[in-house]
Amino acid sequence: MEGKAYEEAPMRFGMNLGLILDIHDSYLENPNNVSDEMRTLFESLGTSQDGSLSQDAKQNVKGMLRLLDEIRLFGHLEADIYPVYEPEIKNKPSLDFKEHGISDELLKNVPASLVSPHLGSLYDNASEAFNHLYEVYTGPIAYQFMHINDSKERQWLKETIENQDEVNLKSDEKIELFQVLSKVEGFEKYLHKNFVGAKRFSIEGLDTMVPMLEHLLKLMAKENIPNLQIGMAHRGRLNVLTHVLEKPYEMMLSEFMHTDPMKFLPEDNSLSLTSGWVGDVKYHLGGSKLRNDNGIDQQITLANNPSHLEVVSPVVQGKTRAEQEDTDHTGLPNLDFNRSLAVLVHGDAAFPAQGVVFESLNLGKLDGYTTGGSIHIVANNRVGFTTEEFDARSTDHASDAALSFNLPVFHVNADKPEHVLRTIELALKYRQTFNKDAVINLIGYRRYGHNEMDEPSTTNPMLYKEVKAHDTIEHIYGSQLVEEKIISEEEKANIIEDAQKEMRAAHDKIDKSDTVVKSEIEVPESIQEGLENKPEPEITRERLKEINDALFEYPEDFTVFKKLKQVLDRRKLPFEDDAALVDWAHAEALAFATINQDGTPIRLTGQDSQRGTFAHRHAVLHDSENGKEYIPLHHVPDVKATFDIHNSPLSEAAVVGFDYGYNVENKDSLVIWEAQYGDFANMAQVYFDNFMSSGNAKWGETSGFTLFLPHGQEGSGPEHSSARLERFLHLGANQNMTVVNLTSTANYFYLLRRQAKYLNTDKMRPLVVMSPKSLLRNQLVSNPVDKFIGNHFREIIVEKHDKSKVKKVLLAHGKMAVDLLNHQKDNNPEEVVLIRVEQLYPFPSEEIKEVLDSIENLDEVRFVQEEPKNMGAYSSVLPKILDILPPNVKRSYIGRPVSSSPAEGDGETYKKIQQNIIENAMKVQEDE
């Protein structure tokens, strides 16, 4: 008879002894009650006189089960994966079957299929099967996958790993691989000899990473994947640029010689290299290459990256997602994972230590962020800066962080190039099968120190004793091919020498006197131009009314939550009653709809952004009866582009990096990240400092990335008050971004439209919105529909005033300006006029100066803010105010004094201090 269902789990999935004893009882009743395999097992083990399993038999069964699990679970601890400096791992389980109480003779009498069904046709008995498994799991490739909780994945990995053919390339493939390795190593040796002491962050010790990436491109071509996005830090970057992106040797050498590399840019436009007017060190720069040597056109992009090692990972994931999506239609984007693949190269010390790694891994299966699986390569050179492994992490392997996310890890010896290629084959196959990330721990060493001027033996003497005595990869693999009689010693020497000759020939083409060292940095004129604010006659009442009506056309079978429906229905009123007002979220929805109608896709993400942190947006509705989702913006007429909104995980750094990368790759899309509170943006500071604000100046990398950062003093304490406006204003230079703090919903509407208008143009730049909290529904901020018709963005808003009577001008922004407006409702001295500064950078000096110059009796300009004096806008705008201040006019600051904390902790204290600021700002006469 066929085996019972529970027999399908046994040794194939880790059967326990108790289950085997139950099956044995069935066997004793009738041998035909169990499967042929189990009957063979019991016959081989024998039984005691009373018919039960003997103690020896039980021990053999227990030993077989334990050994089978432990080979798969712990084989990586005994594997041949360390070229040098093998670590001492204490308390690791023994994988010797004798120590598990199993006799080899017994194993020879047991079918191989009882070890694993897929081995039954390959081996004669369990002894051969166990020996095969031991070789597989402790060889130059080691595997960790038994932690994965999906049995289908585990079974697929078992069968794929255990049924692999021996690693053995054809002779011509081996010669080609040796030639690539000779070029990789020859490149590094040539630079080391000819540019002594120059930093290059050599790949030596992990040279096989380059042929691994080359092999991946061939595999991708077979899968018809046309786009590869690579993210990596500086180690090995120059070699990848040169040999994977095919940046000519002449260009790379020119950079070391401070001559013009662009003279050697290929004329076929296949290679794209950008650089900003400030520039960056060569090992931070990226590039993009179109290759067609694998039968299809393939675009390979290496992302620009600062020295913050792991922060590029989510950026590359975002770039990959942008490549995978179609956005030129209504509704949600169409997503095709096979349009692009992300490869993320990590450092062995950084991978377990940097929090952004965990945040990035967490994005892998999330709907708004998945890319169908990234391939992670841990470039494991066994040392972090000068730190030993035991000081860098608390785990056995540098890659162990991946285990938390149910990802398989493939460890491979970097000195075994053929096995390295096998590993990338397996990683891609897994990605294609399960659309999940795969991790390769490429274990080698670092030939020199952190940079080529270091002497690593001072801090890592034992490691570097072995490194210095260890042959380089071209000699290791070249000698292997000589031994295999594939090439001769002379051919080996010629291939190595040819790599050096090619470098020398490139070097000789460069005019050493043609240096391009600059004495000063000039900012391009196009960068310095501002954004225009022209009226938009295409925004008519009829167009907005049609959009607004469409937002309420719910499906017949859709039930809106009753309380929410009452809130949303109030958005009908402004088009029915001229006195009714459009609040913040309503203005945003109308702006998004018109932007989509104009053909610009929108992507908005953030923590609880679908509803809105302050229950204001409600972009995604949920049927109160069945939970079904409905997105009204998908049903607006004449829409030509997608609207995509996602609630992000509780992450700032990786999510900001992802969406920045998405916008860098898809410059036609309005990409917005919204902080739950503006303070939370502190967790993503590296992306504002090193990418968003400086990427254009350093790398020529442009984006129109938009931030919504809720900001304002409202008595909520130090951590829910400040989006650190001062940070963005201090980063503002060369027209690199726009920073606003608005007081008008109509102005918000036109700001969003202006941002969308300039996407993918020379004037595109990031936008930082100090978005409101309490002002979201404030009547003074909300505007009637007529303010939305044929209007434009206003960088300042000036309250009505009699120029002949005004003596004091108040400059304020955001909530502070609204608090002053609110005070003016009951007390509005004619001697005081308020200028609401909507745009803080670039500062609208000319517009403000025009107002100031028009007031004949002006004697004082007061800058009023609610942030402490050393925070907010004051320190940034003061020099600009001084530049435009009319003669003999006093300037003053009114606001909180300097403080080390952004806000008071007590709400009542806040109210008292805020009221004092308002009253002092509105005074006509100074106290004597």
C-alpha positions, 0 to 999 in steps of 0.5 A, a space after each residue: 500500500 502507499 504510505 500514509 500522509 504523515 510519512 511524507 514529512 519524515 526525514 525529508 522534513 525532519 521527522 522525530 523519533 516518536 513518529 517513527 515509532 508510531 509508524 513502526 507499530 503499524 509495520 508490526 501489525 502488517 508490513 504492508 501497512 507502511 511504504 516500501 521505503 519505511 519497510 526497507 528501513 525497519 527490515 534493515 534496523 531489525 527488531 528485538 524479540 518482543 517485536 519492538 525496535 531495539 535500543 541500537 535501532 532507536 539510536 541509529 534512527 535518532 542519529 540519522 535524523 539528527 545528522 541529517 538536520 545538522 548537516 543542513 543546519 550547521 554545514 556552513 560552520 565547517 565549510 571551506 569558505 575561508 581563503 585565509 584566517 579561518 575563524 575558530 567557532 566554538 561549540 559547533 555540532 559534529 557532523 561525523 556520523 560515527 559520533 551520532 552512533 550510526 554505523 557505516 554498514 547500517 547506512 549502506 543497507 538503507 536506501 538513499 531515498 530515505 535520506 532524501 527522496 530526490 537522492 534515491 535515483 542518484 545514489 545506491 544507499 544512505 552512506 553514499 547520500 550522507 557523504 554527498 550531503 556532507 560534501 555539498 554543505 561543507 564545500 566552497 559554497 555553504 548554505 543557510 536556509 533551514 530557518 525559512 518557515 515556508 516548506 515549499 521554499 525549503 524543499 525547493 532549496 534542498 532539491 536545487 542545492 543537493 541535486 546540483 552538478 559538480 562545479 566545472 566550466 568548459 575549457 573556453 569558459 575557464 580561460 575567459 574567466 581567467 582573462 577577466 580575473 587577470 584584468 581585474 587584478 591587473 587594473 589594481 596592480 597597475 594603479 598601485 604601482 603608478 599612483 603610489 599612495 593614491 586612494 582607490 579602495 582596492 577590490 583585491 581579495 574579492 576580485 571574483 565579484 567582478 566576474 560574478 556580476 558579469 555572469 549575472 548579466 548573462 543570466 539576466 539576459 536569459 531571463 530577459 531582464 534588461 536593467 541592472 541597478 547596482 548599489 555599493 560603497 567605495 571598496 571595489 567601485 573603480 573596478 566595477 565601473 571599469 570592467 562591468 560598466 566598461 568605463 575606459 581605462 583612459 578615463 579612469 587613469 585621467 581622473 588619477 592624473 587630474 586631466 579631463 576624462 571626458 575626452 575619452 568618453 565613448 562616442 557611441 553614447 553607450 556610457 553616461 557619466 554625470 558630475 556636478 559643478 563641485 564634483 566628488 572623489 572618484 570612488 563615490 561616482 556612479 555611471 550608466 552603461 548600455 550593453 548588448 553583448 549578451 543578446 539583448 540591450 541591457 542598461 547597467 547603472 551604478 548609483 552614486 554613493 557618499 561615504 555613508 556605507 549602507 545608505 545607498 541600498 534603499 536608494 537603489 531599491 527605489 530606482 529599481 522599483 521606478 524601472 519596474 513600473 508603468 505610470 502613464 494611465 489612471 489607477 495604480 502603476 503596473 508592476 513587472 519585476 522582470 524589468 529591473 534587478 537590484 544588486 546591493 553590495 554590502 560591507 561585512 562590518 557594515 551589514 550587521 551594524 548599520 540600521 538602514 540595512 534592517 530597514 531595507 531588508 524589511 521593504 523586501 515583501 511590502 506592497 509599496 516597496 517590493 522589487 521582486 527580490 534584490 540580490 545582496 552581496 556581502 563583500 566580506 574582507 574580514 575586517 571593518 576599517 581596522 576592526 577585527 570581526 570579533 569587535 564588529 559583530 555578535 554573530 558567526 557570519 557577517 550575513 546573519 541579519 538576513 536570517 531574521 527576514 527568512 532569506 537564504 544565505 549562500 556563503 562562498 569562498 572568493 578564491 574559488 571563482 567557479 563556485 562564485 559563479 555557481 552561487 550567483 546562478 542559485 541566487 538569481 534562480 531563487 529570486 525568479 522563483 520566489 520573488 524574494 531577496 537572496 544573500 551571498 556572503 562572498 568571503 575573501 580578504 583585503 590585500 591592503 589596509 582600509 586605504 592603500 596608505 594604511 599598514 594593516 599589520 599594526 592592528 590586524 597582525 595575525 590576519 595580515 601574516 596570512 594575507 601577505 603569504 597568500 597568492 593572489 587570485 590570478 595566480 591561484 586560478 591560473 595555476 589551476 588551469 595549468 594543472 588541468 592542462 587547459 593553458 600552459 605556464 607561458 600562456 598564463 604569463 602572457 594573459 597576465 602580462 597582456 592586462 598590464 600592457 592594455 593599461 600601459 597603452 591607455 596610460 600613454 594616450 593621456 597628455 599629462 600636462 592637460 590638467 583641469 585643476 580649478 582655482 574656483 568653483 563656478 555654479 552654472 547659470 541655469 541652476 541659479 534661475 528661480 521658478 516662475 509663478 505665472 497665472 494658470 488660466 487652465 484652472 477653471 471653476 468648471 474643471 475643479 467642480 467636475 473633479 470634485 463631483 467625481 470624488 463623490 461618485 462611489 460604487 453602488 455597492 460601496 459603503 462609506 463609514 458613516 462618520 467619515 461620510 459626513 466629514 467628506 460631504 463637507 467638501 461639496 459645500 465650497 462649490 455650492 456656497 461661495 462662503 464655504 472654504 476649501 481646507 488643506 486636504 481638500 485643496 491637496 486632493 484637487 491639486 493631485 487630480 489636476 496634476 494627474 490630468 496633466 499627465 504627471 504620476 504621483 507617488 505618496 508614502 509615509 506612516 499612515 499617509 492613506 488616512 493622514 496622520 491627523 485624520 485629514 486626507 482619506 485618500 483611500 476609503 474602506 468599505 465599512 461592511 467588508 473592508 474593501 478599498 476604494 481610491 476616489 482619485 482613480 475615478 477622476 475624468 481625463 486622468 493620464 497618469 497614476 496615483 499611488 499612495 502607500 502606508 510605509 513601515 515604521 521607518 524613516 531612513 530606508 523609506 526616504 532613501 527608497 522614494 528619493 531613488 524612485 524619483 531620481 530614476 523616474 524624474 517625471 513623477 511627483 514623489 512625496 514622502 510624508 513624515 508622521 511628525 516633522 521631527 521624525 525626519 531626523 532619522 533620515 538626515 543622511 538623505 537630506 544632507 548627502 543626497 537631496 541637497 548636495 547630489 546635484 552639486 556633487 554628482 549632477 544627480 537631480 530630483 524633484 523629491 518632495 517632503 511633507 514635514 508637519 511642523 509647528 509649536 502647539 504645546 505638544 512638547 519637544 518631539 512633536 513640534 519641529 521639523 528642524 526648519 533650520 536644517 533645510 534652510 542651512 542646506 539651501 544654496 545655489 537654488 538647490 531646493 525650495 523650502 516653504 511654510 504656508 498659510 493658504 490652501 490655495 497657495 498649497 494647491 498652486 505650490 504642488 502644481 508648480 512643483 509638478 510643472 518643473 519635473 524633469 526640467 533644468 529647474 527641477 529641484 526638491 521641495 520641503 513643505 513645513 506642513 501644518 497640523 492644527 492649521 489643517 482645518 483652520 478657517 484663516 488658512 482655508 480659502 474659497 474656490 475663487 482663490 483657486 481659479 486662474 491663480 498662481 503660487 505666491 511667495 509672500 502674502 501681504 495683508 491689506 494696509 494703508 501705506 501712509 499709516 504703517 510704521 511696523 512690518 511683521 515678517 512671519 511664516 506658517 503657524 506663527 503668521 496665522 496666530 498673528 492673523 487671528 489676533 488681528 481679527 479683534 485688534 488690528 492697529 493700522 500702524 502694523 502690517 503683516 507679510 506672510 513669508 510663504 517661501 523661505 528658500 529661495 528667500 523672496 527678497 525682491 518681493 519683500 523689498 518692494 513692499 518695504 520700499 513702498 512704506 514711506 513712514 516705516 521705522 521697524 521690521 520685526 521678524 516673528 517666529 515661534 521657534 527658538 531664536 537659534 532655530 527656525 528661519 531667523 539665523 538664515 534669513 537675517 542676512 537677507 533681511 539686512 540686505 534689503 532693509 531701507 536706510 534708518 529702519 530698525 530691525 528686531 527679532 520677536 520670539 522665543 530666546 535661544 534654547 537647546 530644546 525645540 519646544 516647551 514640554 508643558 502645554 499651558 506654558 506654551 500658550 502663555 509664551 506664545 501669547 506674549 510673542 503675539 502681543 509683543 509683535 503687535 505693539 505699536 509703541 515700544 515700552 519706555 
